[in-house]
Amino acid sequence: MTIDRPSSAIKVFTARRVRTMEHSQPIAEAVAVRDGRIVEVGTLETMRPWLDNHPHEIDDTFADHVIMPGFIDPHLHPSMAAVLLPMEFTTATDWSLPWEDVGAVASRVELLERLTELNDRLEADEPLFAWGHHPIWHGEIDRLQLNDISGTRPIVVWHRGYHLFIVNDAFYAWLDVDMDAARRHPQVDVERGAFFETGLGFAMRYLGPFLLGSERFRAGLDRMRQVIHHGGQTTIGDAAFGMYGFEREWEHLNDVMERPDTPFRIQFMVAAMNPEGHEASDRSMVEHILQLPERNTHRLRFSDHVKMFADGGFFAELMQLGFPGHLDGRHGEWMTPPARFEEIARSLWNAGLKIHVHCTGDNGIELVLQTLEKLQAERPRFDHRFTFEHFGISRPQQVDRLAALGAIASVQVYYVYELSRAFADHTLGYERSSQISRLGSLERAGVRFAVHSDYTMAPARPLNNAWVAANRINESGEVMCPNERISLDAAMRAITINAAYVLGLENEIGSLSWGKMADFTILDADPYDVGVEGLNEIPIWGTVFEGEKFAIET
């Protein structure tokens, strides 16, 4: 019998320590790689049968470093980042970006001064886009105040939480907006100049050609590439692909991401948004989703995971809350009307798709729980991976129901850092705000969970998310609800193997074991030595993606 031996040699990466995130062998000294996949994890001695039988080389680049599985952010938005990153940042907290550090714009006076400064600096025919406004820090803004800054330049002040923006009169004129249609839309306030939730979709009919113009959009995607690599990520989940126009997004992402120097892959969840549709259009949507894996490329991949939307955005304070509601009496918004939500979910569930749902308030979570209970009663499924995304305000009893239904969670933990004190004072009161993103309850209930950035809602830095989850320290330095902190091991699993599980990729990535992709994040220190207090300060050397080294340029 003739045996065909692989032509490529084995490369063995040695390190001060290898953290595998596998219970059977949690610590090792070396990883052997061939053709982008792991051959064996262990020591040079235990690998001796492989090394004696195959050509190999030893790579000791990481002799003083720690190798971990490539970090995974299972929920962010590359296209949304490409839209926002070319804008001027006016956020109330500092941002450290690979190309610059952006200082906080922390008050109303500072915001108006910044907008005026930007208006004076820009070319005469250039529109002004500023991202980061939040009423808690900056007060309410409307079109009349923007008209005072400029009556001729289109100005768009985009909310920190993305789900809302404010425009001036020059914006309406610039894009020749159909004002009668705008006034009829339930989530557009023409007099205020506000477009929110589904009103954004209305506005994008006019604004899309500018924001998604090839040069601007691709420059934003290239910036997003830098952000992902600097965070040490080798896989990300695009949690609502197609929101800006499926074919247009696909073309841009293919051109920018499918390059040899892109050291990560993108796993898509298609946006299943059909709020005003009907049964026939739902069937058409499902058929389209099921055919998408035929398009897969090396780095851009569709699967059977889809994304739905329940209630409004958390940063925008549009989440649906049960009693006692918001401090100011607002009730929140639905992104998908509840009856329609159930219809869409049923179509996806019955097709065997794995459903992820944006839900941010306890009423939003309740809608999703009740829907899942109905679907399981009608057509039971095992290992369905139904995922609660964000999980902002929840009741403890909802965690128990989530566990009983076999659901999982991908949690936006940065809410705790940036919003818990502000929401305690202005939005929810202290009790609920302190318990935002209740990860400790999920860990105690045995619910599998990951943490994510929802970039650009939070920095795309998995170690920082792990730090917030394990410490629950907010931007004011307070520890919010210590009983909802999670263990160090749970925090690290939430950005590795459990994040892979959320994406349905646990057999390919998320831990270091034979047969898996050779994706590593290279750290200067071992998180298990540093402890939870210092997770966010561990330097990242770079990554290994499918066996190739990609150092972070400084």
N, C-alpha and C positions, 0 to 999 in steps of 0.2 A: 504494500500500500504506500502511495506517495503522499507525503504531507506537505501542504503549501504553507511555508512559514511567512509571517508578516514581514514586509520589506522594511518597515520603519523600526528604528531602535527604541528601546525602552529608555525613558528619562526618569531618573529618581531624584525627587526634590527632598533634601534633608532640611531639618529645622531644629531649632532649640526645643520646640514642642509642636506636636500636631494635635489639635482638638477635633475629633471626628464627629461629635454629636451623635454617635452610635453607642447605645448602652453596652453592647457586647465588648467593644474595644474603644473606650472613650479617649484614650491617650496613645499616641504613637510617636515615632521619631522620623518617619519617612513615608513618602507617597510615590509609588511607581506609576508612570503614565505612558500610554502609547496611543497614538491616533486620537488624541483628545479625550480619552477615557482613562479611568483608574484601573490599573492592573491589580495592584495589591497595596494595602496599607499595613505598616508594621515597623520593623527595624531592618537595617541592612542585613543583619544575620538571618532574620526570618524570611527575607526576600531572596535568599541565596539560590534556591532552585530556579527561580526566574532568571536571575542574573547569570547563573552558570550556563543556562540554555539559550540565552538570547543576547544579541548585541545591546549594549547599554552605555549610558553615561551618568555620572553623578553630578548633580547641580547643587552646589552648596550656597547659592545666593542668599538663602534664608536661614543660614546657620545661626544667626542671632535673632531671628524673628519667630513668630508663632503663626502657623498655618491653621486657618479655620475654613469651613465650607464657605463658598461664595455667598455673601449676604444677599438676601432677597427682600425686595419691597413688593408685596403682592397687590398694592393698590396705589397707583398714581396715574397721572394724565399727561403723557408726553405732548399731545397736541395742545392741551390747555397751557402747559408750560411754554410751548413755542409761541403761543399767543401773548402770554403775559411777560415773558422774560425780556422782550425788547422794550417794554414800557418803563416809565420812570417809577421807581419804588417810593411809596410814601407810607410805609407801614409803621405801626406804633412801637415795634421792636426792631432791634438790629438784625441785619441779614449779612451773613458771610458767604459770598459767592466766589467761585474759582477765579473770576476776573476782577472782583472788587469787593470791598466791604461797604455796606450801605448803612448809614446811621439812622436812628429812629426819628420819626416825625410824630412826636408824642402828644401834641395838643392841637386844638382848633386853630389857634393863631399860627402855629408852625405850619400847619397844612395849607392855610390860605396864603401864607407868605411863600411857601414852596411852589404852589401853583402859579402865583404871580411871577415868581422868578423864572419858572420854566416857560411861561408864556412870553416873557420878555426876551428869552434867550433863543427861542426857536425861530426858524425861518418863517417868513410871512405866510406861506401856503401850507405849512406843516401842521397837521392836527396834533393835539396834545392828549396823550393817554397816560393816566396816572393810576397805579394800582396800589391799594393798601388802605383806603378809607374805611374807618370803622366809627360808627356814631358814639360808642362808649368813650373813645378817646378824642374824637374830632368833632362831635356834634353832628346834627343832621345837615345835609347839603342838598340844595335843590337847584333847578335850572336858573333861577333868578340870580343866585349868588355866583353861579358860573358865568352868567351873562355879564355880571359886573367885572369879572376878570377879563373877558373878551366877548365882544358882540360879533366878531367876525371869524375868529378861529374856532373850529370844532373842538370841543373839550369833552372828554369822557373820563369821569372819575369812577374807577372800578372798585367795588367793595372788596375788602380784604378776603371775604369768603367766596368770592367769584359769582355768587348767585344773584347779584344785583349790580347795576351801574346807573349813574346819573349823567345826563347830558345837558348841554345848553341849546339855545335856539339855533345857533350856527350849525350844530350837528344835524338837526332836522333838515335844514336847507342844503347842507353838503351832500346828503345822501337822498334827497328828495323823498323823504318818508311819507307814505300815505297816512295822513293824520287821522282821517276818518276811521281807517282800519285799526290804527293804533289805539284810538279812543274806545273802540269796541272790544279790544282785547282785555280779558279780566285781570291780567298780570302786567299791564302797562299803565302807568300814571303819567299822562302827557303833561299835565300842568306842573307836576313836580319834576318831570324829566326822568322818571324812573322806569327801568325795565328790570323785572325780577322773575325768577324761576322760568316758567315757559315763555315769559315775555322776552327772555334772552334769545330764544329761538326765533321769535318774530324779528328782533333787531338784527340777528345774524343774516337774515335774508338780504339786508342792505349792507351790513358791515363786513360780512364774510369775504367778499372779493378783495377788500383792502387788507384785512388781518391775515388772510390765508394766501395773499399774493406770494408767488414763489420765493422771491428774494428775502422778504421779511420773515416769512414763516420758516424757511429753511435755516436762516440765521438763528432763529429761536430754537429750532431743533438741535442745531450744533451746540448751542449753549447748554441745552438739556443734556446732551451727551457728556459734556464736561461735568455737570452736576452729578450725574449717576456714577461716573467713574470715581470722582472724589469721595463719594460716600462708601466706596468699597463694594458696590453691588455688581453682581454678575447676571442676575435675572430680575426683571421687573414685570409687574402685571399692569397692563393698560386697561383700567377699569371703566370702560364705556367707550370703546372705540367706535368711531363713526358719527360722533355728535356733530361734527362740523361739515359733514359731507363725506360719505364713505370712500368714494373713489379718489377724491382729492387728497384726503389724508393718506390713503394707501400709497398713492404715487409719491408724495413727499417723503413719507417714512422709508419707503423702499430705496429712494435715491440717497438719503442721508444716513440711514442706519445700516444698510446692507453693504458695509465696507469692511475691509480687513482690519482697520484700526478701531472698530467699534467693539469694545471688550465686554459686551453683555448681550443678552437676548430679551425680546419682548414677547410676553404671552398675552394675547388679547382676550378680553371679555367684550363681546359685542353689546352695544347699547340696545336693549329691547324696549324701545320707546315707541308706543303706538297709542297714546292716551285717548284719541278720538276715533280709533279704528273700530273694526268689527271682526266677526269670526273669520271671514274669508281673508282679510288682510293679516290677521294673526297667523293663519296657516301659511300664507306667503312669506311672512317674516321668518317663521320657523324653518321653512324649506331653504330660504336664503342662508340662515345661520348654519344649517347642517351641511351645506355645500362648501363653506368657507375653508375648511382644512385643505382643500385641493389647491389653495393659493399659497400654502406655507413655503417660506424660504428658509435659509439657514438660521437667521436671527429673528425673523418675524413669524409668529406661529399662532394660528387659531386652534381651538379645541371645542369641547362641548360645554364651555362655561359662558354664561350670559349675565348681563347686568340689568337690573330693574331699579326703579326709584320709587320710594314711598313718600316721605314728607320732605319738608324744605331743608335748606342748608343750615348747619350749626353755627358757623361764624356769623352768618347773616341773621341769626336769631329768628329763623323761620321754621324751626322744628315744631312738630305738633306735640303739645303737652297735655296730659290729663290734669285733673284738679291738683293743685290750685292754679295751674296755668302760669303765664308770664306775669312778672310784677306789674307791668303796665296794662294788663288786660288783653294783650294780643293772644290770638289762638293759634297762630302758625299757619302754614300753607301746605297743601298737598301738591306734590309734583305729578302724581298720578291719582285721579279720583279713586276712592276705595273700591267701589264696585268694579271699575275698569281694571284696577290693579289685580283683583282676584281673577278676572277673565284672562288677562295676559299670562299671569302666573300659571293658570291651569293649562293653557296651551303649551307653555314651555315644559312644565312638569310632565305632562302626558307624552311629550316627545322624548323624554329621558334626559333632558338637558340639566345641567348643574347651575342652579340659580343663585346669584349674589344680589343682595338688595341693600341699596342705600337707605338707611333708616337712622334717624338722629334723635328723635324725642320718644318719650315713653308711649305716646299714642301711636306714633309711627311704628314702633317695635310691636305694639299690641296688634295693629293691623297685620303685620307680617306674621306674627305668631298664630293668629286666628286663621290666616290663609293657609299656612303650613299645616295646621291641625286638620283643616278640611281636606287638603290634598292628600295627606297621609291616610285619612279615613277612606277617601274615595279610591285611591290607587296606591297602596303601600309600596315604598321603595326603601332599599337598604343602601347604605353608603352613598347617600344622595348629595352630600357636600353642600347642602343648602346653607348659605353663608350670610350672616348678619354683618353688614359693612358699616363701619363707624361706631355704632353702639354708644351714642353720646349720653343720653339720659335714659336710664332704665330703672325698673324696680327690682329689688332682690328676687322676688317671686318669679319674675320673668326669666331670670337665669335658670331657675329650676325647670321651667317649662321648655326652655331652649334645650337644656340637657336631655330631657325626657324625649324630645322629638328627634334627637340625634343630629342636631344642627351644630354648626361651628361658627366662629366669629373672627372677623378681621377688624381690629379696633384702632381708631384714630386716637392715640394716647396723648398727642401734643395738645389736644384741647385742655388737658389738665395744666400744662405749663403756661400757655398763653392766656387762657380764658377763665380759669376757675375763680380767681380773685375778682376779675372784672364782672363775671356773671353773678357771683355772689352778691355784689354791691348793686348791680343794675338790672339783672335779668331774671334770676331764679331764686335768690336767697341763698343762704349758706349751705343748708343741708344737702340739697340736690347738687349744687355746684361742687361741693367737696367730693361728691361721689360720681362725678363724671367719669366715664370710661372705666367701669367697675371690673377691672381685670382680676383682682384678688378673688372675687366671687366666682368668676369663670374657672380659675385654677382650682379652687376648693370643690367645685361641682364636677370637675373632670372634663370640662368642655375644652376641646382642642381650639387654640386661638393663635393668631399672629397679630403683629402690630404693623401699622403702615403709616406713610407720610401723607398720602393724598396730595402729593406735591402738585401745586405750590402752596397748599394749605399749611404745610410744615416743611422744614428743611428735609431734604432727602438724605438723611444720615441715620442709618439703622441703629448704630451704637447710641446715638442720642435718644432715639425712641426707646431703646432698651433701658437707658438710664432713667427716663421719665417714668416708665412703667414700674421699675423696681424701687424708685424713691418717691415719686409723686410730689416732687418739689416744683412749685410754680415760679413764675418770673419775679414774684415778690419775695421768694425765699421761704415760703410756708410749705409745710408738709400737709397735703390735703388728704384726709381720710386714710390714715396709715393702714387700716385693715384691708384696703383695696390695693396695697402694694403686692407685687409678685416676687417670687424667689429669683435669685440670680440665674439658675438653670432655666427656669421658665422664660425669663427675659431673653436669654441667648437662643433658646429654641424658637422663640417667637419671630426671630429674624433669620432663621435658618431652616431647620427641618419642618417646623410647623407652618412656616410661610410657604414652603414647597407643597405641603399637604393642601393648603387652601387653594393652590393653583392646580392641584391634581398632578403634581410633578415629583412626588416624594420618591418614586423609583428611579428618577434621573438626577436629581440635585438635592441640596439641603443638608446632606451629610457626606462623609468621606468613607467610601466602601467600594469594594471591587465592582466594576461594571458601570459605576456612575460617571457623570461628566466630570472632567478634571477642572473644576471651577473652585478657586480658592480666594479667600481674602487674607492678605498678609498684614499682620499687626506687629507693632513694636513690643507689645506686652500681652500677657495672657489675661483675658477678662476674669478668669477664675482666681487669679492671684491678686489682681487689682481690686476686685470686689465691686459691689453695685455703686458705691459712691463715686468711683472714678471712670465708669464706663465711657462717658462722653468725652473724656480727655485722652483716650488711647490713640496715638498716632497710627495712621494707616499708610503702609509702604506703597500699596497698590493692590493689584489683583493678578490672578492667573485665570485666563479664560480658555477653556478647552485645551489646556496644556501650554499656552503661550503667555509669557510674562508681559504685564502692562504696568509699569511704574507710574505713579502719580507725579506729574511735573510740578515743580514748585518754583 
